[in-house]
Amino acid sequence: MSILRRIIFVVFEDFQLLDMSGPAAVFHATSNFVDERPYEIVIASSKGGPVRSSCGVEVGSDTLATVSVERKDTVLAVGGTEVGLRNVVADRDVLDWLTQSAPAAERIGSVCVGTFLLGAAGLLDGRRVCSHWRSCDFLGKMFPDAQVDAGSLYLCDSAVWSSAGVSSGIDMAMAMVEKDLGSDLKARVARELVVYAHRPGLQSQFSDVLEAQSRRDGRFSELLDWIGLNLHMQMRAEDLAQKAGMSHRSFLRHFQQSIGITPARYIEQLRLARAKELLESGTPVKAVPSNIGYRSEAAFRTAFVRRFGLAPLEFKKLHGR
C-alpha cells in the first residue's frame, strides 16, 4: 500500500492535544474513501518516546533526528502551554531540525501558538501568518518581520501555513485535503467527522454578535433585547433611532461607539446566528428567511454563504437534527 504524503507533527511536553489530534483525524479519515491510504501520520519530538500533553494524555513519538523530511511531507508545529512553548523554543535541536527541514518539505505550518516555534526557527520572515488571537500582538513584537493577521482562521503564504486557536487546525487540515485530493473528498470527510466542509481561512476568529453583546451598556440594552425578539420584522435605522429616543445621525454614531459595529451589521449577524439555530433544530431551509427578516431566500442564502462559507442546505445536512 503506497503512501502519498506524510504529515509530521512536532510535539513537546505540555503540547495542546487537540492541535495534533484534530488535524490528524482529518488526514486519517481520508483513508475511508480511497483505495490507497493518502496520508501517514508521524509524531516527532526532540528526544522521542512518550510526550505528555497539557491535559495529561501521553503520545508516543519518534526522535526528530531520525525523521528525514522529503518533498511530499507536511511539517506541522503544534501549540501548547506557555511553559511548554518557552522550553521548546529554547531547544536548539528542534529549531535546527525545523530550519533544515523546511526547504525539503512540500509545506510547513503551525497550529495555534505553534507559530512561535516557526518564528524561533526563522521561518516567518516576510510571511503573512496567523495565530491564536490572544497571542497575535506578542507574536508581532517577537517577530517584526512577519505579517501577523489577528483575524483569520488560517492562512497559506507560499509553502507556509498557519492557523488560529486550537480547533481552527481542523479547518486548515480540511483546506490541505481539498488542495491534495479535491473538494468532493473533502466534503465526504466533513460529513464523516461532522465538521464544517469549509470555513474560509479569512473568516474571522471572532463572533461579532458575542463581542457586541459583551460591550452592551444601559443605553442600548433594551433596544438590543427588542431586536433579538423581533428579527422577523423589517428594521430601518430610522425606526431604531426613534425607539432609542435619538436622532438618526446621533443613533448611528453612538451605536457604533457603544456596540462596536453598525446597527445593520449587528442585525445581520444576529439573524444569521439565529438561522444556524433554526437549521440545527430541523427547520426547513425555505422557512428560515421569513423567520429572521429576509425578504427572499436568495438574499438569505447569499448572506449565509458569505458569513459561514457554505450554503444553508449544506449546513443543515451537517448539523441539522
MONOR-V861032 format. One record per helix or strand of 2 or more residues. SS is the DSSP state (H for helix, E for strand). FROM is the first residue (numbers start at 1). TO is the last residue. Records with the same first field share a line. If there is no record, write none. Layout:
# MONOR-V861032
SS=FROM-TO + FROM-TO
This chain:
# MONOR-V861032
E=5-10 + 39-45 + 51-53 + 58-59 + 62-63 + 73-77 + 107-110 + 128-129 + 147-148 + 154-157 + 160-163
H=17-32 + 64-66 + 82-89 + 92-102 + 112-120 + 133-142 + 168-181 + 183-193 + 208-214 + 221-229 + 237-244 + 248-259 + 263-280 + 285-291 + 297-308 + 312-319
